[in-house]
Amino acid sequence: ATSIAKLSHPNIVNVHDVCSENGVNFIVMEYVDGKTLKQIIKENGRLTSKKTLDIVFQIANALQCAHNNGIIHIDIKPDNIMITMDEMVKVMDFGIAKVADSRTVTNSNKVMGTAHYFSPEQAKGSYVDCRTDIYSLGIVMYEMVTGKVPYNAESAITIAMMHIQGRIIAPKEIITDIPENINQVILRAMQKEPIKRYQTANEMSERSKSTR
């Protein structure tokens, strides 16, 4: 939390203070008047290409700021993204974020992140880096344009295995009028091997920007 408090970016919820009182630790954060991206997707069914790209561009900028400061979010999902009344994106809940270094791994006894959105390397309990957030952003983008997540099952373990080895159904196979360039951005972000994804959030941001 102290590391997150050092971040200053318009697309990241500000952490004002980190305190402890009577044995209770708590974080004082900026109040955001708006809705979560999850609420917006549920209300609309799915989002337009333009709105999707506007939101992804802002999320990617927030992630790049965090990554530049050695912080990986690890739990990027629509529930952790606020949209204000004036369409400003605020990435929040860095609650399980990791300070990136050579020892950055998920705990194999407790998979960190949310099953529908975590990366293959999180599912394996392997090394994670900034490209983990890029994979999760690809999943979020997929949900925005199709209205559904790419992998779904009754158990988290089954979903995890789908992330590791399941075939990805291209967004364009579900919604045929999705522009091919957006389809390709999502598919690249969701590559199972990190080396095949966008290597930085900036790279994904620039690609998304060029398709707008």
Secondary structure, 3 states (H helix, E strand, C coil): CHHHHCCCCCCECCEEEEEEECCEEEEEECCCCEEEHHHHHHHHCCCCHHHHHHHHHHHHHHHHHHHHCCEECCCCCHHHEEEECCCCEEECCCCCCEECCCCCECECCECCCCCCCCCHHHHHCCECCHHHHHHHHHHHHHHHHHCCCCCCCCCHHHHHHHHHHCCCCCHHHHCCCCCHHHHHHHHHHCCCCHHHCCCCHHHHHHHHHHHC
